[in-house]
Protein backbone atom coordinates (compact mmCIF):
# COMPACT_ATOMS: atom_id res chain seq x y z
CA UNK A 1 0.00 0.00 0.00
CA UNK A 2 1.33 3.41 -1.00
CA UNK A 3 0.17 6.92 -0.08
CA UNK A 4 0.21 9.31 -3.03
CA UNK A 5 -1.21 12.70 -3.86
CA UNK A 6 -4.49 12.44 -5.73
CA UNK A 7 -4.06 12.63 -9.52
CA UNK A 8 -6.70 12.77 -12.25
CA UNK A 9 -6.36 9.07 -13.03
CA UNK A 10 -7.35 8.16 -9.45
CA UNK A 11 -10.55 10.25 -9.37
CA UNK A 12 -12.93 7.50 -10.61
CA UNK A 13 -11.58 5.12 -7.99
CA UNK A 14 -11.92 7.73 -5.24
CA UNK A 15 -15.55 8.37 -6.23
CA UNK A 16 -16.31 4.62 -6.19
CA UNK A 17 -14.56 4.28 -2.84
CA UNK A 18 -16.85 6.83 -1.20
CA UNK A 19 -19.93 4.91 -2.23
CA UNK A 20 -18.50 1.76 -0.69
CA UNK A 21 -17.61 3.57 2.54
CA UNK A 22 -20.79 5.60 3.04
CA UNK A 23 -23.81 3.50 2.05
CA UNK A 24 -27.38 4.59 2.85
CA UNK A 25 -28.69 6.13 5.04
CA UNK A 26 -25.72 8.47 4.49
CA UNK A 27 -27.00 11.08 2.00
CA UNK A 28 -25.59 10.44 -1.48
CA UNK A 29 -25.63 14.16 -2.23
CA UNK A 30 -22.90 14.64 0.38
CA UNK A 31 -20.50 12.29 -1.41
CA UNK A 32 -17.81 13.40 -3.85
CA UNK A 33 -18.51 13.52 -7.56
CA UNK A 34 -15.76 13.68 -10.20
CA UNK A 35 -16.14 17.42 -10.70
CA UNK A 36 -15.60 18.02 -6.97
CA UNK A 37 -12.33 16.10 -6.83
CA UNK A 38 -11.10 17.70 -10.04
CA UNK A 39 -11.66 21.10 -8.45
CA UNK A 40 -9.79 20.01 -5.30
CA UNK A 41 -6.76 19.38 -7.49
CA UNK A 42 -7.01 22.89 -8.86
CA UNK A 43 -7.52 24.51 -5.45
CA UNK A 44 -5.05 22.60 -3.25
CA UNK A 45 -3.43 19.56 -4.91
CA UNK A 46 -0.92 18.92 -2.12
CA UNK A 47 -3.75 18.43 0.38
CA UNK A 48 -5.46 15.55 -1.46
CA UNK A 49 -4.25 11.99 -0.82
CA UNK A 50 -5.08 8.47 -1.93
CA UNK A 51 -3.93 5.08 -0.69
CA UNK A 52 -3.17 2.71 -3.55
CA UNK A 53 -2.83 -1.06 -3.42
CA UNK A 54 -2.67 -3.30 -6.50
CA UNK A 55 -3.59 -0.26 -8.62
CA UNK A 56 -6.83 0.25 -6.67
CA UNK A 57 -7.87 3.24 -4.54
CA UNK A 58 -8.38 1.73 -1.09
CA UNK A 59 -8.32 5.00 0.84
CA UNK A 60 -8.60 8.74 0.27
CA UNK A 61 -8.32 11.95 2.27
CA UNK A 62 -9.36 15.46 1.29
CA UNK A 63 -8.15 18.63 3.03
CA UNK A 64 -7.97 22.40 2.73
CA UNK A 65 -6.34 25.23 4.66
CA UNK A 66 -8.59 27.68 6.51
CA UNK A 67 -7.90 30.90 8.40
CA UNK A 68 -7.64 31.04 12.19
CA UNK A 69 -10.75 33.20 12.46
CA UNK A 70 -12.73 30.84 10.25
CA UNK A 71 -11.54 27.80 12.17
CA UNK A 72 -12.38 29.20 15.60
CA UNK A 73 -16.04 29.62 14.61
CA UNK A 74 -16.38 25.79 14.56
CA UNK A 75 -19.21 26.06 12.06
CA UNK A 76 -21.04 23.26 10.26
CA UNK A 77 -19.34 21.30 7.47
CA UNK A 78 -20.73 23.31 4.58
CA UNK A 79 -19.87 26.67 6.14
CA UNK A 80 -16.39 25.54 7.22
CA UNK A 81 -15.31 24.30 3.78
CA UNK A 82 -17.71 26.43 1.69
CA UNK A 83 -19.20 23.50 -0.15
CA UNK A 84 -17.98 20.53 -2.15
CA UNK A 85 -15.60 22.67 -4.22
CA UNK A 86 -13.66 23.79 -1.08
CA UNK A 87 -14.13 27.49 -1.78
CA UNK A 88 -12.98 28.35 1.76
CA UNK A 89 -9.38 27.31 1.00
CA UNK A 90 -6.97 30.02 2.19
CA UNK A 91 -3.28 29.52 1.44
CA UNK A 92 -2.45 32.06 4.15
CA UNK A 93 -4.48 30.20 6.78
CA UNK A 94 -3.35 28.48 9.97
CA UNK A 95 -5.20 25.17 9.96
CA UNK A 96 -5.12 22.13 7.72
CA UNK A 97 -8.73 20.99 7.91
CA UNK A 98 -9.70 17.41 7.14
CA UNK A 99 -12.78 17.48 4.93
CA UNK A 100 -13.14 13.75 4.47
CA UNK A 101 -11.37 10.44 4.91
CA UNK A 102 -12.47 7.13 3.41
CA UNK A 103 -11.02 3.64 3.83
CA UNK A 104 -12.51 0.73 1.91
CA UNK A 105 -14.34 -1.68 4.27
CA UNK A 106 -12.24 -4.56 2.98
CA UNK A 107 -8.99 -2.79 3.89
CA UNK A 108 -9.78 -1.49 7.37
CA UNK A 109 -7.55 -2.52 10.23
CA UNK A 110 -4.49 -2.55 7.98
CA UNK A 111 -3.06 0.88 8.73
CA UNK A 112 -4.56 2.76 5.77
CA UNK A 113 -6.29 5.42 7.87
CA UNK A 114 -3.23 5.93 10.05
CA UNK A 115 -1.01 6.34 6.96
CA UNK A 116 -3.36 8.97 5.52
CA UNK A 117 -3.34 10.86 8.81
CA UNK A 118 0.46 10.73 8.95
CA UNK A 119 0.53 12.25 5.45
CA UNK A 120 -1.67 15.08 6.71
CA UNK A 121 0.56 15.63 9.76
CA UNK A 122 3.61 15.75 7.50
CA UNK A 123 1.88 18.38 5.39
CA UNK A 124 1.15 20.50 8.49
CA UNK A 125 4.87 20.42 9.29
CA UNK A 126 5.90 21.17 5.71
CA UNK A 127 3.59 24.17 5.46
CA UNK A 128 4.38 25.45 8.96
CA UNK A 129 0.73 25.40 10.04
CA UNK A 130 -0.58 25.64 13.59
CA UNK A 131 -2.61 22.44 13.57
CA UNK A 132 -4.49 19.73 11.76
CA UNK A 133 -8.18 19.71 12.65
CA UNK A 134 -11.30 17.89 11.60
CA UNK A 135 -14.80 17.03 12.75
CA UNK A 136 -15.45 13.32 13.05
CA UNK A 137 -18.62 11.40 12.27
CA UNK A 138 -20.08 9.27 15.07
CA UNK A 139 -21.66 6.39 13.13
CA UNK A 140 -22.27 4.16 16.17
CA UNK A 141 -24.12 6.81 18.17
CA UNK A 142 -27.57 6.00 16.75
CA UNK A 143 -27.51 2.42 18.06
CA UNK A 144 -25.47 3.07 21.20
CA UNK A 145 -28.29 3.63 23.67
CA UNK A 146 -26.88 7.03 24.67
CA UNK A 147 -29.45 9.82 24.81
CA UNK A 148 -27.07 12.70 24.04
CA UNK A 149 -24.01 13.07 21.89
CA UNK A 150 -21.81 14.68 24.58
CA UNK A 151 -22.17 11.67 26.89
CA UNK A 152 -21.48 9.34 23.99
CA UNK A 153 -18.32 11.18 22.97
CA UNK A 154 -17.11 11.29 26.58
CA UNK A 155 -17.58 7.53 26.81
CA UNK A 156 -15.64 6.94 23.60
CA UNK A 157 -12.81 9.29 24.63
CA UNK A 158 -12.53 7.55 28.02
CA UNK A 159 -12.39 4.15 26.34
CA UNK A 160 -15.63 2.94 27.90
CA UNK A 161 -17.31 2.70 24.48
CA UNK A 162 -15.93 2.21 20.97
CA UNK A 163 -16.97 4.12 17.87
CA UNK A 164 -15.74 2.73 14.56
CA UNK A 165 -14.71 6.21 13.34
CA UNK A 166 -13.82 8.23 16.43
CA UNK A 167 -11.91 5.52 18.32
CA UNK A 168 -9.26 5.00 15.60
CA UNK A 169 -8.71 8.76 15.23
CA UNK A 170 -8.04 9.06 18.95
CA UNK A 171 -5.44 6.30 18.59
CA UNK A 172 -3.82 8.35 15.81
CA UNK A 173 -3.12 11.10 18.34
CA UNK A 174 -6.10 13.35 17.67
CA UNK A 175 -7.48 15.24 20.70
CA UNK A 176 -11.22 15.79 21.15
CA UNK A 177 -12.01 19.42 21.96
CA UNK A 178 -15.81 19.25 21.89
CA UNK A 179 -18.94 18.43 19.94
CA UNK A 180 -20.35 20.29 16.95
CA UNK A 181 -24.13 20.01 16.70
CA UNK A 182 -25.96 20.25 13.37
CA UNK A 183 -22.62 19.67 11.65
CA UNK A 184 -24.15 17.86 8.67
CA UNK A 185 -27.22 15.85 7.72
CA UNK A 186 -26.15 12.53 9.24
CA UNK A 187 -28.78 10.48 11.06
CA UNK A 188 -26.31 7.88 12.37
CA UNK A 189 -24.31 10.61 14.12
CA UNK A 190 -27.32 12.52 15.41
CA UNK A 191 -26.30 15.24 12.91
CA UNK A 192 -23.33 15.94 15.21
CA UNK A 193 -19.57 15.47 15.03
CA UNK A 194 -16.63 15.30 17.42
CA UNK A 195 -14.20 18.19 16.93
CA UNK A 196 -10.61 16.97 16.86
CA UNK A 197 -7.18 18.63 16.74
CA UNK A 198 -3.53 17.65 16.42
CA UNK A 199 -0.64 20.08 16.87
CA UNK A 200 2.97 19.41 15.87
N, C-alpha and C positions, 0 to 999 in steps of 0.2 A: 504494500500500500504506500502511495506517495502523495504528499500534499503539494499541490501546484496552485498558481493563480488561475482563476477562471479564464478561459479563452473561448472564442466563438464556437469552436468545434465541440465544446463540452456543454453548451447551453441546452440542447435537446435532452441530454442525460440528466442535467440538473432539474429541468422541468418535470421529467418523469419521476425522478427521485422524490420530489415534493409530494406528488400524488400517492406514492407508496408510504410516505411517512405520516401524512396527515389525511387519513380517510375520513369520510363522514362520521360524526356530525360536524367536523371542522369545515367552515365555509369555504367552498372552492374559490370564491371570488377573492379570498385573501391569499391564495397561492400565487407563486410567480408564473408569469407567462413569458414566452421568448422575448417579447419587446421590453419587458422590465429588465431582464438580465442583460440584454444588449445595452440598455441605457446605463446600467451600473458600471459596465466596462468603459463607457464614455466619461462618466462622472468621477469614478474612483477605482480604477482597475486594480491597484495594489491592495485594496481592501476586500477583494472577492476571492474566495478559495474553494477548491474542490479536492476531494480525496479520490484517488484513482487506483483501482485494482483490476488487473486483467482487462484494461482498456474500458472499464465501466466506472461511472460516477457512483460511488458508494457513500459519499458524504459531500456536503457543501456548507459554506458559511458566507453570509453577506454582511457587510459593515459599511458605515460611513463615519465621518468626523463631524461633530457638532460643537457649537460654542459653549462656553461655560454657563452663560446665562440661559441658554436654551436647555442645557442638560438639567440645571438646578430646578427647572419648573416641574420635572418628572411628569410630563403630560402623557396622554394616551399614545398608542403606537402611531397612529396616522399623523398626529400633530408633531410628534418627536421627529419622525423621518420625512414628513411632508409627502406621504404617499408612496406608491410602489416604484416611483421613478427616483426616489431618494433626493428630492429637491432641496432638502435641508442641509445637504453636505456643505461643509465650510472648511476649506483647507487651512484656515487660520484658527480653527477651533482647538479645544483642549481635550476632547473625549472621543476615543474610538468607541462607537456604539454598535453593538451587535444587533442587527436587524432580524436575523434568522440563522438557525443552524438545523441541518437535517442529516440524519444518519440512517441508511437503509436498515429496515428491521432485521434483515438477514446478516448484517455486519455489526450489530451492536454488541458491546462487551469485548471488542477487539482493539480498543484504543483509538478508534477513528475520531470520536468527539474530542478526546483529550488532545490529539494531534492538531485538530483544527483550532482549538483554544490556544495551544502553544504558538501556532502561527500568528494568531491575533496578538498575543502578548509580545511576541518578537516585533510585530509591526508597531506597537505602542512604543517600544524602546527605540526602534529605528527612527520614528517620527518625533521623538521627544515629547510625547503627550503625557498628560497628567494621569490618565486612567483608561482602563477598558471597562465599559459598563454595558449592561443589558437588562431586559425585563423578561423573566422566565415564565413560560406556561406552567400550569399546575394540573396536568391531565388526570391525576388520580384523586383530585379534590372531590369531584362529583359523587364518587362512590366510596368516599372515606368515612362517612358518618359524622364528620365535623360540621358544625352549624355555621361557622364563620371562617373566612379565609385566614385571618390573622392567627387564630389558634392552630389551624392546619399548618401554616408555614412555620410557626414556632415549634411544632412537634417534629417537622421534618428537619429543621435546623438542629434541634437537640439530638436527633438520631432516634427518637421514639417512633417515628413513622417514616416510611420511604415513599418518595415520589419519583417516578421513572425519569422525569426531566430534571427537577430541582436537585435531587440527591447527587447525581453525577457531577453537576456543576459545582456543588459545594466541595466535592472531592478534588476538583480541579483548582481549588484555591480561591474561588469566588466567595465574597462576603455578602450576606443578605443585609440590606439597609432599610427594608420596609416592604410594604405592599402597595401596589398601584391598583386602585379600583377602576372599573370601566376602562380597562386598558385596551381591550379589543373584544369583538363579538366572538366569544369562546365559551360555550356552555359547560364543557368539561372543567374549565378553570374558574367557573363562577364569574366569567368576564374579567377576572383579576390576573395579576402577575406579581411575582416576587422580583423586587428590584435588587440587582446584584452589581458589585464593583470589584475590580482588582487594580491595585496600584503597584508599579514597579519598585 
